[in-house]
Amino acid sequence: MKHTKEFKESAIQLVLNSNEEIKTIAQDLGMNHKTLYNWVYNYRRDNNLQTYNRTSSKASIKESSEEELRRLRKENRLLKQERDILKKATAYFAKETL
C-alpha cells in the first residue's frame, strides 16, 4: 500500500508526540508496525535525533523523573476518568435491569 507524504509525516509526528508504542499506533492507523518503525527511525536519523536501540524493543532514551511523573499523572487522570465512566454505566444498567 502506498501512503501519501502527508500521512507519513502525520504518523511520524504522532509517534514522536505520543507515549504510545509504535506497534499500537501502527495498529490504530491500519498499517504494518515495521513500516512505521522504519519511518520513525529514518526520520530520527535524518534529523539527528536519538534513535531506538535495535537490540531492544524499548526506546534507549531514559525519561527523567519529571517526565515520568508527568506521564504517570496524565495516565492516572485518564484511568480515573475511565473508572468514573464505568461506574456511571454500571449504575445506569443496574437501574435498567430492576
N, C-alpha and C positions, 0 to 999 in steps of 0.2 A: 504494500500500500504506500502510495506517495503522499507525504504530508506537505502542506504549504509552509513557506518560510515563517509566516505569522504564527501558525500552530506550533511549530518547532520552538520559536522564541518564547511563546507563552508557556509552553510546557517546561522549558528550562527555567524560566523565572519562577514558575510555580514550585519547582523542586528547591530552588535556591532560597525562596522566601517561606518555606513551609518546614514544619518539624516532621512531616510525614516521610515515610521511607519511599524510595524511588519505586519500588515494586507496587506499593499501594496506589501511588499517584498514576503510574502507568495503567494499572488495572482500571482505575476510575476513568481514565481517558480512552480506554479501549485499545491499548497498544501494547506491544511487547516491552517488557521491562528492560531487556538488554539494549534495545534501541534507545530508550530514554536514558539509560545509564551512559551509553556511548555519547549521546548528545551533550549531556552534562559534563562528562569527563573531558571531552574535546573543548567545550566552552571554557571550563576552568583552566585547562592547559593553555589555551589561546589567549586568555585574559590574565595570565599569571596569578591565578587563584589557587589556593591549596586544593589538591585533588584527593580523591578517595584512594585508600590503600587497597590495591587489587588483591592482596592476600587475605584481606578481612572483609566481611560483609558490612561492617560498620565503618563510619567515616573515621579517618585518622585524626580529625580535628577534635580536640578536647574542649568541651564547653566550660566556661568559667563558672564559679559558684553563683555569681549573679545571674548569668544566663540560665543556668539550671533552675535556680529559684524562680525566675520569671516564667520559664516554661512550665514548671510544676504548678505554679499558682494559676496559670492560664488553664492547664489541664484540669486542675481541681475545680475551677469555676465552671468549666464545661460539664464535668461529671455531676456537679451539684444541680445544674440546670436539667440535665438528663434525668436525674433522680426525681426532681420535683415534677417533671412532666409525667414520668411513670407513676408517681403517687397519685396525681390528678386523674390519669387514665384509669388506674386501678379503682379509685373511688367512683368514678363515673360508671364503669362497667359493673361494679358491685351494686350500685343503685338500680341499674337496668335489669339485673337478674333477680331482684327481690320482688 
